[in-house]
Amino acid sequence: MSHFQLMIFSFILIVLIMLSSFFSCAETGLMAVNRYRLRHKAHLKKRYALRLLQLLKRPDRVLGAILIGNTFANMLASSLATLLAYHFLGDKGALLSVILLSLLVLIFAEIVPKTFAAIYPDKVARLVVYPIIVILKILYPLVWLVNAIGNGLLRSLHIRVGDYAAEPLSREELRSIVYDTTGKMSREYQHMLLTILDLNKMTVDDVMVPRHEIVGVDIDLPWEAIIAGINASSQDWVAFYHENVNQMVGVLPLHAMLKRMLTQPHMDKEQLRQCLREPYFVPQGTTLNIQMDYFQQSQEKVAFIVDEYGEIQGLLTLNDILEEIVGDFSAGVALSKQRIKPHLDGSFAVDGAITVREFNRSSGWELPLQGPKTINGLIVEYLEMLPHAGICVLIAGHPIEILQVKANRVKWARIAPCIRANLE
């Protein structure tokens, strides 16, 4: 074997190892590419993304072309390495060539390219898409034959390659993706997305205004008292009841009353009743996503939550759901500051009537959300007795001291930081 032939064979051997490295890199990159990012790029009319999506519709053909090319490259490299080793070392060179070539292929044609492609799959897929398309066209008859045999074997196992489709993301998988965006999007946007995904887990009971906090006007009051109650309302609607909240008469949209007053300046109670809209009732346990649909379909903005006996348990507005998603509006923030007061030692003085969810959102802590909805209810459940000022209880690692009790309910409590976190 001449010196020139040795140089040619050595050069071809290096090229074959590089080809094997290319096919290994392409295989990992194309299979690990982010399909959702790829679809986004395709919507932006990126040519490489459109080609990639088209290519990946039939992964059997892509893999067939890559593995055929890789197999031939490795086999030819093995033959050339054996020939060169035999030329220099004789019969003993054959075994040595197998060992050396196996190490070379393992390191430079498998581990290194596949690791690189696994780390940067999108970049690799973008670079190899056009060469793979060309190789697929060249090797198509052989690819078709190999795939026909392979797909036939798969069909015997009741697996049809043509039925392959990317599985859609589940809600929990989507939550994991949103969690992984920490640092890539603002905390507020992340919270909004996670809350939207959790709307089917949250019920109207979680965000409603409790019954004892419902502000309304008794329709049987004198006209002057009714007007005073309307003027004192901070909402664009007023609830009217007869004697007590359970006997709800209707809801007065203030804009409807304003229109009536423009045409009839001297209103009376009878004309006021004509402006009332029938109360809208929703059963306890209704999930927030269903309730959002109800609000959209009925054009209602206020709903009264009732239990199985028809007793009103609370009140829910469309704003309550929106605030749960996007956070408190300006008025809500001011109210939260009055009901949740931070102390210098890191603890909070908390109104017992606020919901546990609202406190968690304001403080960033994680008191239990399963069970009672308010701080008062949570403390009483853990105490298993009527609350008294000065009593302390440990809930989820947070020491909670009852500061004030009114009508057998916790009026104010002090919630300290988690002891476990401090110990860690």
DRENLUMRO-757105 format. One record per residue (C-alpha): y negated, x, z; residue number from 0; residue in one letter. Coordinates in Angstrom, 1 decimal, always signed. Layout:
BEGIN
y = Y; x = X; z = Z; n = NUM; res = a .
...
! end
This chain:
BEGIN
y = +0.0; x = +0.0; z = +0.0; n = 0; res = m .
y = -3.3; x = +1.5; z = -1.1; n = 1; res = s .
y = -6.3; x = +2.0; z = +1.0; n = 2; res = h .
y = -8.2; x = -0.6; z = -1.0; n = 3; res = f .
y = -5.4; x = -3.2; z = -0.5; n = 4; res = q .
y = -5.5; x = -2.5; z = +3.3; n = 5; res = l .
y = -9.2; x = -3.2; z = +3.3; n = 6; res = m .
y = -8.8; x = -6.4; z = +1.3; n = 7; res = i .
y = -6.0; x = -7.7; z = +3.6; n = 8; res = f .
y = -7.9; x = -6.8; z = +6.7; n = 9; res = s .
y = -11.0; x = -8.6; z = +5.4; n = 10; res = f .
y = -8.9; x = -11.7; z = +4.5; n = 11; res = i .
y = -7.3; x = -11.6; z = +8.0; n = 12; res = l .
y = -10.8; x = -11.7; z = +9.7; n = 13; res = i .
y = -11.9; x = -14.5; z = +7.4; n = 14; res = v .
y = -8.7; x = -16.5; z = +8.2; n = 15; res = l .
y = -9.4; x = -16.1; z = +12.0; n = 16; res = i .
y = -13.0; x = -17.2; z = +11.4; n = 17; res = m .
y = -11.7; x = -20.3; z = +9.5; n = 18; res = l .
y = -9.4; x = -21.1; z = +12.3; n = 19; res = s .
y = -12.3; x = -20.8; z = +14.7; n = 20; res = s .
y = -14.4; x = -23.1; z = +12.5; n = 21; res = f .
y = -11.7; x = -25.8; z = +12.4; n = 22; res = f .
y = -11.1; x = -25.6; z = +16.2; n = 23; res = s .
y = -14.8; x = -25.9; z = +16.8; n = 24; res = c .
y = -15.1; x = -28.8; z = +14.3; n = 25; res = a .
y = -12.2; x = -30.7; z = +15.9; n = 26; res = e .
y = -13.6; x = -30.6; z = +19.4; n = 27; res = t .
y = -17.2; x = -31.2; z = +18.3; n = 28; res = g .
y = -16.4; x = -34.2; z = +16.2; n = 29; res = l .
y = -14.1; x = -35.8; z = +18.8; n = 30; res = m .
y = -16.5; x = -35.2; z = +21.7; n = 31; res = a .
y = -19.8; x = -36.2; z = +19.9; n = 32; res = v .
y = -21.8; x = -38.9; z = +21.8; n = 33; res = n .
y = -21.2; x = -42.0; z = +19.7; n = 34; res = r .
y = -24.0; x = -44.0; z = +21.3; n = 35; res = y .
y = -26.6; x = -41.3; z = +20.6; n = 36; res = r .
y = -25.2; x = -41.0; z = +17.1; n = 37; res = l .
y = -25.7; x = -44.7; z = +16.5; n = 38; res = r .
y = -29.3; x = -44.4; z = +17.7; n = 39; res = h .
y = -29.9; x = -41.6; z = +15.2; n = 40; res = k .
y = -28.3; x = -43.7; z = +12.5; n = 41; res = a .
y = -30.7; x = -46.5; z = +13.3; n = 42; res = h .
y = -33.5; x = -44.0; z = +12.7; n = 43; res = l .
y = -32.0; x = -43.3; z = +9.3; n = 44; res = k .
y = -30.9; x = -39.7; z = +10.0; n = 45; res = k .
y = -28.7; x = -38.7; z = +7.1; n = 46; res = r .
y = -26.4; x = -36.5; z = +9.1; n = 47; res = y .
y = -25.8; x = -39.3; z = +11.6; n = 48; res = a .
y = -25.0; x = -41.8; z = +8.9; n = 49; res = l .
y = -22.5; x = -39.4; z = +7.4; n = 50; res = r .
y = -20.9; x = -38.7; z = +10.8; n = 51; res = l .
y = -20.5; x = -42.3; z = +11.6; n = 52; res = l .
y = -18.9; x = -42.9; z = +8.2; n = 53; res = q .
y = -16.6; x = -39.9; z = +8.7; n = 54; res = l .
y = -15.5; x = -41.0; z = +12.2; n = 55; res = l .
y = -14.5; x = -44.5; z = +11.1; n = 56; res = k .
y = -11.2; x = -42.9; z = +10.1; n = 57; res = r .
y = -10.5; x = -40.2; z = +12.7; n = 58; res = p .
y = -6.9; x = -39.9; z = +11.3; n = 59; res = d .
y = -8.3; x = -38.5; z = +8.0; n = 60; res = r .
y = -10.8; x = -36.2; z = +9.8; n = 61; res = v .
y = -8.1; x = -34.8; z = +12.1; n = 62; res = l .
y = -5.7; x = -34.5; z = +9.2; n = 63; res = g .
y = -8.0; x = -32.4; z = +7.1; n = 64; res = a .
y = -9.0; x = -30.2; z = +10.1; n = 65; res = i .
y = -5.4; x = -29.6; z = +11.3; n = 66; res = l .
y = -4.1; x = -28.9; z = +7.8; n = 67; res = i .
y = -6.8; x = -26.3; z = +7.3; n = 68; res = g .
y = -6.3; x = -24.8; z = +10.7; n = 69; res = n .
y = -2.5; x = -24.7; z = +10.3; n = 70; res = t .
y = -2.7; x = -22.9; z = +7.0; n = 71; res = f .
y = -5.3; x = -20.5; z = +8.2; n = 72; res = a .
y = -3.1; x = -19.6; z = +11.2; n = 73; res = n .
y = +0.1; x = -19.2; z = +9.2; n = 74; res = m .
y = -1.6; x = -17.1; z = +6.5; n = 75; res = l .
y = -3.2; x = -14.9; z = +9.2; n = 76; res = a .
y = +0.2; x = -14.5; z = +10.9; n = 77; res = s .
y = +1.8; x = -13.4; z = +7.6; n = 78; res = s .
y = -1.0; x = -10.9; z = +6.9; n = 79; res = l .
y = -1.0; x = -9.5; z = +10.4; n = 80; res = a .
y = +2.8; x = -9.0; z = +10.2; n = 81; res = t .
y = +2.4; x = -7.3; z = +6.8; n = 82; res = l .
y = -0.2; x = -4.9; z = +8.1; n = 83; res = l .
y = +1.7; x = -4.1; z = +11.3; n = 84; res = a .
y = +4.8; x = -3.4; z = +9.3; n = 85; res = y .
y = +2.9; x = -1.0; z = +7.1; n = 86; res = h .
y = +1.6; x = +1.0; z = +10.0; n = 87; res = f .
y = +4.4; x = +0.7; z = +12.6; n = 88; res = l .
y = +7.5; x = -0.3; z = +10.7; n = 89; res = g .
y = +10.0; x = -2.7; z = +12.2; n = 90; res = d .
y = +8.4; x = -2.5; z = +15.7; n = 91; res = k .
y = +5.1; x = -3.7; z = +14.3; n = 92; res = g .
y = +6.3; x = -7.2; z = +13.7; n = 93; res = a .
y = +6.7; x = -8.1; z = +17.4; n = 94; res = l .
y = +3.4; x = -6.3; z = +18.2; n = 95; res = l .
y = +1.6; x = -8.2; z = +15.5; n = 96; res = s .
y = +2.8; x = -11.5; z = +17.0; n = 97; res = v .
y = +1.5; x = -10.6; z = +20.4; n = 98; res = i .
y = -1.8; x = -9.3; z = +19.3; n = 99; res = l .
y = -2.5; x = -12.1; z = +16.8; n = 100; res = l .
y = -1.6; x = -14.7; z = +19.4; n = 101; res = s .
y = -4.2; x = -13.2; z = +21.8; n = 102; res = l .
y = -6.8; x = -13.0; z = +19.0; n = 103; res = l .
y = -6.2; x = -16.6; z = +17.9; n = 104; res = v .
y = -6.1; x = -17.9; z = +21.5; n = 105; res = l .
y = -9.4; x = -16.2; z = +22.4; n = 106; res = i .
y = -11.5; x = -16.2; z = +19.2; n = 107; res = f .
y = -10.0; x = -19.2; z = +17.4; n = 108; res = a .
y = -9.2; x = -21.6; z = +20.3; n = 109; res = e .
y = -10.8; x = -21.0; z = +23.7; n = 110; res = i .
y = -14.2; x = -19.7; z = +22.7; n = 111; res = v .
y = -15.0; x = -22.2; z = +19.8; n = 112; res = p .
y = -13.6; x = -25.2; z = +21.6; n = 113; res = k .
y = -15.5; x = -24.4; z = +24.8; n = 114; res = t .
y = -18.7; x = -24.0; z = +22.8; n = 115; res = f .
y = -18.1; x = -27.3; z = +21.0; n = 116; res = a .
y = -17.3; x = -29.1; z = +24.2; n = 117; res = a .
y = -20.6; x = -27.9; z = +25.7; n = 118; res = i .
y = -22.7; x = -28.7; z = +22.6; n = 119; res = y .
y = -20.8; x = -31.4; z = +20.7; n = 120; res = p .
y = -23.8; x = -33.0; z = +19.1; n = 121; res = d .
y = -25.1; x = -29.8; z = +17.6; n = 122; res = k .
y = -21.7; x = -28.7; z = +16.4; n = 123; res = v .
y = -21.0; x = -32.1; z = +14.8; n = 124; res = a .
y = -24.3; x = -31.9; z = +13.0; n = 125; res = r .
y = -23.5; x = -28.5; z = +11.6; n = 126; res = l .
y = -19.9; x = -29.1; z = +10.5; n = 127; res = v .
y = -20.2; x = -32.6; z = +9.0; n = 128; res = v .
y = -21.0; x = -31.6; z = +5.5; n = 129; res = y .
y = -18.4; x = -28.8; z = +5.3; n = 130; res = p .
y = -15.7; x = -31.1; z = +6.6; n = 131; res = i .
y = -16.7; x = -33.8; z = +4.0; n = 132; res = i .
y = -16.2; x = -31.2; z = +1.3; n = 133; res = v .
y = -12.8; x = -30.0; z = +2.7; n = 134; res = i .
y = -11.7; x = -33.6; z = +3.1; n = 135; res = l .
y = -12.4; x = -34.3; z = -0.6; n = 136; res = k .
y = -10.5; x = -31.1; z = -1.6; n = 137; res = i .
y = -7.5; x = -31.7; z = +0.5; n = 138; res = l .
y = -7.5; x = -35.5; z = +0.2; n = 139; res = y .
y = -4.1; x = -35.8; z = -1.6; n = 140; res = p .
y = -2.4; x = -33.7; z = +1.0; n = 141; res = l .
y = -4.3; x = -35.5; z = +3.8; n = 142; res = v .
y = -3.3; x = -38.9; z = +2.4; n = 143; res = w .
y = +0.4; x = -37.9; z = +2.3; n = 144; res = l .
y = +0.4; x = -36.5; z = +5.8; n = 145; res = v .
y = -1.5; x = -39.4; z = +7.2; n = 146; res = n .
y = +0.8; x = -41.9; z = +5.5; n = 147; res = a .
y = +3.8; x = -40.3; z = +7.2; n = 148; res = i .
y = +2.0; x = -40.1; z = +10.6; n = 149; res = g .
y = +0.6; x = -43.6; z = +10.4; n = 150; res = n .
y = +4.0; x = -44.9; z = +9.5; n = 151; res = g .
y = +5.4; x = -43.4; z = +12.7; n = 152; res = l .
y = +2.5; x = -44.9; z = +14.7; n = 153; res = l .
y = +3.2; x = -48.3; z = +13.2; n = 154; res = r .
y = +6.7; x = -48.1; z = +14.5; n = 155; res = s .
y = +5.2; x = -47.8; z = +18.0; n = 156; res = l .
y = +2.9; x = -50.9; z = +17.2; n = 157; res = h .
y = -0.2; x = -48.7; z = +16.8; n = 158; res = i .
y = -2.4; x = -49.4; z = +13.8; n = 159; res = r .
y = -5.0; x = -46.8; z = +13.0; n = 160; res = v .
y = -7.0; x = -49.2; z = +10.9; n = 161; res = g .
y = -7.6; x = -51.3; z = +14.0; n = 162; res = d .
y = -9.3; x = -48.5; z = +15.8; n = 163; res = y .
y = -12.8; x = -49.2; z = +17.1; n = 164; res = a .
y = -15.0; x = -47.6; z = +19.7; n = 165; res = a .
y = -14.6; x = -49.6; z = +23.0; n = 166; res = e .
y = -17.9; x = -51.1; z = +24.3; n = 167; res = p .
y = -19.3; x = -49.9; z = +27.5; n = 168; res = l .
y = -18.5; x = -51.9; z = +30.6; n = 169; res = s .
y = -21.2; x = -52.9; z = +33.1; n = 170; res = r .
y = -20.0; x = -50.2; z = +35.6; n = 171; res = e .
y = -19.9; x = -47.5; z = +32.9; n = 172; res = e .
y = -23.4; x = -48.5; z = +31.9; n = 173; res = l .
y = -24.4; x = -48.1; z = +35.5; n = 174; res = r .
y = -23.0; x = -44.6; z = +35.6; n = 175; res = s .
y = -25.0; x = -43.7; z = +32.5; n = 176; res = i .
y = -28.2; x = -45.0; z = +34.1; n = 177; res = v .
y = -27.4; x = -43.0; z = +37.2; n = 178; res = y .
y = -26.9; x = -39.9; z = +35.1; n = 179; res = d .
y = -30.5; x = -40.3; z = +33.8; n = 180; res = t .
y = -31.9; x = -39.2; z = +37.2; n = 181; res = t .
y = -34.7; x = -36.7; z = +36.4; n = 182; res = g .
y = -34.8; x = -37.9; z = +32.8; n = 183; res = k .
y = -36.6; x = -41.2; z = +33.4; n = 184; res = m .
y = -38.9; x = -42.4; z = +36.2; n = 185; res = s .
y = -37.3; x = -43.7; z = +39.4; n = 186; res = r .
y = -39.0; x = -47.1; z = +38.8; n = 187; res = e .
y = -37.4; x = -47.6; z = +35.4; n = 188; res = y .
y = -34.1; x = -46.5; z = +36.7; n = 189; res = q .
y = -34.3; x = -49.0; z = +39.5; n = 190; res = h .
y = -35.3; x = -51.8; z = +37.0; n = 191; res = m .
y = -32.3; x = -51.1; z = +34.8; n = 192; res = l .
y = -29.8; x = -50.9; z = +37.7; n = 193; res = l .
y = -31.2; x = -54.2; z = +39.2; n = 194; res = t .
y = -30.8; x = -55.9; z = +35.8; n = 195; res = i .
y = -27.2; x = -54.8; z = +35.7; n = 196; res = l .
y = -26.7; x = -56.1; z = +39.2; n = 197; res = d .
y = -28.2; x = -59.6; z = +38.6; n = 198; res = l .
y = -24.7; x = -61.0; z = +38.2; n = 199; res = n .
y = -23.8; x = -59.7; z = +41.6; n = 200; res = k .
y = -26.9; x = -61.0; z = +43.4; n = 201; res = m .
y = -27.3; x = -64.7; z = +44.3; n = 202; res = t .
y = -30.3; x = -66.8; z = +44.9; n = 203; res = v .
y = -29.6; x = -66.5; z = +48.7; n = 204; res = d .
y = -30.5; x = -62.8; z = +48.4; n = 205; res = d .
y = -34.1; x = -63.2; z = +47.3; n = 206; res = v .
y = -35.0; x = -66.8; z = +48.4; n = 207; res = m .
y = -37.8; x = -67.5; z = +50.9; n = 208; res = v .
y = -36.0; x = -68.9; z = +54.0; n = 209; res = p .
y = -36.4; x = -72.5; z = +54.9; n = 210; res = r .
y = -38.6; x = -71.8; z = +58.0; n = 211; res = h .
y = -41.1; x = -69.9; z = +55.8; n = 212; res = e .
y = -41.5; x = -72.6; z = +53.1; n = 213; res = i .
y = -45.2; x = -73.6; z = +53.1; n = 214; res = v .
y = -45.9; x = -77.2; z = +52.0; n = 215; res = g .
y = -48.0; x = -80.2; z = +52.6; n = 216; res = v .
y = -46.9; x = -83.5; z = +54.2; n = 217; res = d .
y = -47.7; x = -86.2; z = +51.7; n = 218; res = i .
y = -48.4; x = -88.6; z = +54.6; n = 219; res = d .
y = -51.3; x = -86.6; z = +55.9; n = 220; res = l .
y = -54.9; x = -87.9; z = +55.5; n = 221; res = p .
y = -56.5; x = -87.0; z = +52.1; n = 222; res = w .
y = -58.8; x = -84.4; z = +53.7; n = 223; res = e .
y = -55.8; x = -82.6; z = +55.3; n = 224; res = a .
y = -54.0; x = -82.7; z = +51.9; n = 225; res = i .
y = -57.0; x = -81.1; z = +50.2; n = 226; res = i .
y = -57.2; x = -78.5; z = +52.9; n = 227; res = a .
y = -53.5; x = -77.7; z = +52.4; n = 228; res = g .
y = -54.0; x = -77.3; z = +48.7; n = 229; res = i .
y = -56.9; x = -75.0; z = +49.1; n = 230; res = n .
y = -55.0; x = -72.9; z = +51.6; n = 231; res = a .
y = -52.2; x = -72.3; z = +49.0; n = 232; res = s .
y = -51.9; x = -68.8; z = +47.6; n = 233; res = s .
y = -49.6; x = -70.0; z = +44.8; n = 234; res = q .
y = -50.4; x = -71.9; z = +41.6; n = 235; res = d .
y = -48.3; x = -74.7; z = +42.9; n = 236; res = w .
y = -47.9; x = -76.7; z = +46.1; n = 237; res = v .
y = -44.7; x = -78.3; z = +47.5; n = 238; res = a .
y = -45.1; x = -81.8; z = +49.0; n = 239; res = f .
y = -42.6; x = -83.4; z = +51.4; n = 240; res = y .
y = -42.3; x = -86.5; z = +53.6; n = 241; res = h .
y = -42.1; x = -85.7; z = +57.3; n = 242; res = e .
y = -40.0; x = -82.5; z = +56.8; n = 243; res = n .
y = -39.0; x = -80.0; z = +54.2; n = 244; res = v .
y = -35.6; x = -81.7; z = +53.7; n = 245; res = n .
y = -37.3; x = -84.8; z = +52.3; n = 246; res = q .
y = -39.0; x = -83.0; z = +49.4; n = 247; res = m .
y = -41.2; x = -85.3; z = +47.3; n = 248; res = v .
y = -42.2; x = -83.0; z = +44.5; n = 249; res = g .
y = -44.1; x = -79.9; z = +43.4; n = 250; res = v .
y = -47.8; x = -80.0; z = +42.3; n = 251; res = l .
y = -48.8; x = -77.6; z = +39.6; n = 252; res = p .
y = -52.4; x = -76.9; z = +40.4; n = 253; res = l .
y = -53.4; x = -76.7; z = +36.7; n = 254; res = h .
y = -52.2; x = -80.3; z = +36.3; n = 255; res = a .
y = -54.3; x = -81.4; z = +39.2; n = 256; res = m .
y = -57.3; x = -79.5; z = +37.8; n = 257; res = l .
y = -56.9; x = -81.3; z = +34.4; n = 258; res = k .
y = -56.7; x = -84.7; z = +36.1; n = 259; res = r .
y = -59.8; x = -83.9; z = +38.2; n = 260; res = m .
y = -61.8; x = -83.0; z = +35.1; n = 261; res = l .
y = -61.2; x = -86.5; z = +33.7; n = 262; res = t .
y = -61.1; x = -88.3; z = +37.1; n = 263; res = q .
y = -63.3; x = -86.5; z = +39.6; n = 264; res = p .
y = -62.5; x = -89.0; z = +42.4; n = 265; res = h .
y = -58.8; x = -88.6; z = +42.9; n = 266; res = m .
y = -56.7; x = -90.4; z = +45.5; n = 267; res = d .
y = -53.3; x = -90.0; z = +46.9; n = 268; res = k .
y = -51.7; x = -92.3; z = +44.3; n = 269; res = e .
y = -53.1; x = -90.3; z = +41.5; n = 270; res = q .
y = -51.9; x = -87.1; z = +43.2; n = 271; res = l .
y = -48.4; x = -88.5; z = +43.2; n = 272; res = r .
y = -48.6; x = -89.0; z = +39.5; n = 273; res = q .
y = -49.3; x = -85.2; z = +39.1; n = 274; res = c .
y = -46.2; x = -84.3; z = +41.1; n = 275; res = l .
y = -43.2; x = -82.9; z = +39.3; n = 276; res = r .
y = -39.7; x = -83.7; z = +40.5; n = 277; res = e .
y = -38.3; x = -81.0; z = +42.8; n = 278; res = p .
y = -35.7; x = -78.8; z = +41.1; n = 279; res = y .
y = -32.6; x = -78.1; z = +43.3; n = 280; res = f .
y = -30.2; x = -75.2; z = +42.9; n = 281; res = v .
y = -26.9; x = -74.8; z = +44.9; n = 282; res = p .
y = -26.4; x = -71.8; z = +47.1; n = 283; res = q .
y = -24.4; x = -69.0; z = +45.7; n = 284; res = g .
y = -25.9; x = -69.3; z = +42.2; n = 285; res = t .
y = -26.1; x = -65.8; z = +40.7; n = 286; res = t .
y = -29.6; x = -64.6; z = +39.6; n = 287; res = l .
y = -28.6; x = -64.1; z = +36.0; n = 288; res = n .
y = -27.5; x = -67.7; z = +35.7; n = 289; res = i .
y = -30.7; x = -68.8; z = +37.6; n = 290; res = q .
y = -32.8; x = -66.9; z = +35.1; n = 291; res = m .
y = -31.2; x = -68.9; z = +32.3; n = 292; res = d .
y = -31.9; x = -72.1; z = +34.2; n = 293; res = y .
y = -35.6; x = -71.2; z = +34.6; n = 294; res = f .
y = -35.8; x = -70.5; z = +30.9; n = 295; res = q .
y = -34.1; x = -73.7; z = +29.8; n = 296; res = q .
y = -35.9; x = -76.0; z = +32.2; n = 297; res = s .
y = -39.3; x = -74.4; z = +32.0; n = 298; res = q .
y = -39.4; x = -74.7; z = +35.8; n = 299; res = e .
y = -40.9; x = -72.0; z = +38.0; n = 300; res = k .
y = -39.9; x = -73.2; z = +41.4; n = 301; res = v .
y = -36.4; x = -74.1; z = +42.7; n = 302; res = a .
y = -35.2; x = -75.3; z = +46.1; n = 303; res = f .
y = -31.9; x = -73.9; z = +47.3; n = 304; res = i .
y = -29.6; x = -76.4; z = +48.9; n = 305; res = v .
y = -26.2; x = -76.1; z = +50.7; n = 306; res = d .
y = -23.1; x = -78.2; z = +50.2; n = 307; res = e .
y = -24.6; x = -80.9; z = +52.4; n = 308; res = y .
y = -27.8; x = -81.1; z = +50.3; n = 309; res = g .
y = -29.9; x = -79.5; z = +53.1; n = 310; res = e .
y = -32.7; x = -77.3; z = +51.8; n = 311; res = i .
y = -32.0; x = -73.6; z = +52.8; n = 312; res = q .
y = -34.8; x = -71.9; z = +51.0; n = 313; res = g .
y = -37.1; x = -71.6; z = +48.0; n = 314; res = l .
y = -37.0; x = -69.4; z = +44.9; n = 315; res = l .
y = -39.5; x = -68.8; z = +42.3; n = 316; res = t .
y = -39.4; x = -67.0; z = +39.0; n = 317; res = l .
y = -41.7; x = -64.4; z = +40.4; n = 318; res = n .
y = -39.1; x = -63.7; z = +43.2; n = 319; res = d .
y = -36.5; x = -62.7; z = +40.6; n = 320; res = i .
y = -39.0; x = -60.7; z = +38.6; n = 321; res = l .
y = -40.2; x = -58.8; z = +41.7; n = 322; res = e .
y = -36.6; x = -58.0; z = +42.5; n = 323; res = e .
y = -36.3; x = -56.4; z = +39.1; n = 324; res = i .
y = -39.7; x = -54.6; z = +38.7; n = 325; res = v .
y = -40.8; x = -54.3; z = +42.3; n = 326; res = g .
y = -43.4; x = -56.2; z = +44.3; n = 327; res = d .
y = -46.6; x = -57.2; z = +42.6; n = 328; res = f .
y = -49.9; x = -56.3; z = +44.2; n = 329; res = s .
y = -50.0; x = -59.2; z = +46.6; n = 330; res = a .
y = -46.4; x = -58.6; z = +47.5; n = 331; res = g .
y = -47.1; x = -55.0; z = +48.3; n = 332; res = v .
y = -49.9; x = -55.9; z = +50.7; n = 333; res = a .
y = -47.7; x = -58.4; z = +52.4; n = 334; res = l .
y = -44.8; x = -55.9; z = +52.7; n = 335; res = s .
y = -47.1; x = -53.4; z = +54.4; n = 336; res = k .
y = -48.0; x = -56.0; z = +57.0; n = 337; res = q .
y = -44.3; x = -56.8; z = +57.6; n = 338; res = r .
y = -42.9; x = -53.3; z = +57.3; n = 339; res = i .
y = -45.0; x = -50.8; z = +59.3; n = 340; res = k .
y = -44.0; x = -47.1; z = +59.2; n = 341; res = p .
y = -44.4; x = -44.9; z = +62.3; n = 342; res = h .
y = -45.0; x = -41.2; z = +62.5; n = 343; res = l .
y = -41.5; x = -40.5; z = +63.8; n = 344; res = d .
y = -40.0; x = -41.9; z = +60.6; n = 345; res = g .
y = -39.0; x = -45.3; z = +62.1; n = 346; res = s .
y = -40.3; x = -48.7; z = +60.9; n = 347; res = f .
y = -41.5; x = -51.7; z = +62.8; n = 348; res = a .
y = -40.1; x = -54.6; z = +60.8; n = 349; res = v .
y = -40.6; x = -58.4; z = +60.8; n = 350; res = d .
y = -37.3; x = -60.0; z = +61.5; n = 351; res = g .
y = -37.8; x = -62.6; z = +58.8; n = 352; res = a .
y = -37.8; x = -60.2; z = +55.9; n = 353; res = i .
y = -34.7; x = -59.7; z = +53.9; n = 354; res = t .
y = -32.5; x = -56.7; z = +54.3; n = 355; res = v .
y = -32.8; x = -56.1; z = +50.5; n = 356; res = r .
y = -36.6; x = -56.0; z = +50.8; n = 357; res = e .
y = -36.4; x = -53.5; z = +53.6; n = 358; res = f .
y = -34.0; x = -51.3; z = +51.8; n = 359; res = n .
y = -36.2; x = -51.3; z = +48.7; n = 360; res = r .
y = -39.3; x = -50.4; z = +50.8; n = 361; res = s .
y = -37.7; x = -47.8; z = +53.0; n = 362; res = s .
y = -35.1; x = -46.3; z = +50.7; n = 363; res = g .
y = -32.4; x = -46.8; z = +53.3; n = 364; res = w .
y = -29.1; x = -48.6; z = +52.9; n = 365; res = e .
y = -28.6; x = -51.3; z = +55.6; n = 366; res = l .
y = -25.6; x = -53.6; z = +54.8; n = 367; res = p .
y = -26.3; x = -56.2; z = +52.1; n = 368; res = l .
y = -23.0; x = -58.1; z = +52.6; n = 369; res = q .
y = -23.4; x = -60.9; z = +55.1; n = 370; res = g .
y = -26.7; x = -62.0; z = +56.6; n = 371; res = p .
y = -29.7; x = -61.8; z = +54.3; n = 372; res = k .
y = -32.5; x = -61.2; z = +56.9; n = 373; res = t .
y = -33.1; x = -58.4; z = +59.4; n = 374; res = i .
y = -32.9; x = -61.1; z = +62.2; n = 375; res = n .
y = -29.5; x = -62.4; z = +60.9; n = 376; res = g .
y = -28.1; x = -58.8; z = +60.6; n = 377; res = l .
y = -29.0; x = -58.0; z = +64.2; n = 378; res = i .
y = -27.7; x = -61.2; z = +65.6; n = 379; res = v .
y = -24.4; x = -60.9; z = +63.7; n = 380; res = e .
y = -23.9; x = -57.4; z = +65.1; n = 381; res = y .
y = -24.9; x = -58.4; z = +68.6; n = 382; res = l .
y = -22.7; x = -61.6; z = +68.6; n = 383; res = e .
y = -25.2; x = -63.1; z = +71.1; n = 384; res = m .
y = -28.7; x = -64.4; z = +71.3; n = 385; res = l .
y = -31.2; x = -61.6; z = +70.9; n = 386; res = p .
y = -33.4; x = -60.3; z = +73.8; n = 387; res = h .
y = -36.3; x = -57.9; z = +73.7; n = 388; res = a .
y = -35.3; x = -54.3; z = +74.6; n = 389; res = g .
y = -31.7; x = -54.6; z = +73.3; n = 390; res = i .
y = -30.6; x = -51.8; z = +71.0; n = 391; res = c .
y = -27.8; x = -51.9; z = +68.4; n = 392; res = v .
y = -26.5; x = -49.3; z = +65.9; n = 393; res = l .
y = -26.1; x = -50.6; z = +62.4; n = 394; res = i .
y = -24.9; x = -48.4; z = +59.5; n = 395; res = a .
y = -26.0; x = -45.4; z = +61.6; n = 396; res = g .
y = -29.5; x = -46.7; z = +62.2; n = 397; res = h .
y = -30.5; x = -47.4; z = +65.8; n = 398; res = p .
y = -32.3; x = -50.7; z = +65.9; n = 399; res = i .
y = -34.4; x = -51.9; z = +68.9; n = 400; res = e .
y = -35.5; x = -55.5; z = +69.3; n = 401; res = i .
y = -39.2; x = -55.5; z = +70.1; n = 402; res = l .
y = -40.1; x = -59.2; z = +70.2; n = 403; res = q .
y = -38.1; x = -62.4; z = +70.2; n = 404; res = v .
y = -39.4; x = -65.9; z = +69.4; n = 405; res = k .
y = -37.5; x = -69.1; z = +69.4; n = 406; res = a .
y = -34.2; x = -67.2; z = +69.7; n = 407; res = n .
y = -35.0; x = -65.2; z = +66.6; n = 408; res = r .
y = -35.9; x = -61.5; z = +66.3; n = 409; res = v .
y = -39.6; x = -61.5; z = +65.6; n = 410; res = k .
y = -40.1; x = -57.8; z = +65.4; n = 411; res = w .
y = -37.6; x = -54.9; z = +65.5; n = 412; res = a .
y = -37.9; x = -51.1; z = +65.3; n = 413; res = r .
y = -35.5; x = -49.4; z = +62.9; n = 414; res = i .
y = -35.0; x = -45.6; z = +63.3; n = 415; res = a .
y = -33.7; x = -43.2; z = +60.7; n = 416; res = p .
y = -29.9; x = -42.8; z = +60.2; n = 417; res = c .
y = -28.4; x = -40.7; z = +63.0; n = 418; res = i .
y = -25.6; x = -39.4; z = +60.7; n = 419; res = r .
y = -28.2; x = -38.0; z = +58.3; n = 420; res = a .
y = -30.0; x = -36.2; z = +61.1; n = 421; res = n .
y = -26.7; x = -34.7; z = +62.3; n = 422; res = l .
y = -25.9; x = -33.5; z = +58.8; n = 423; res = e .
! end
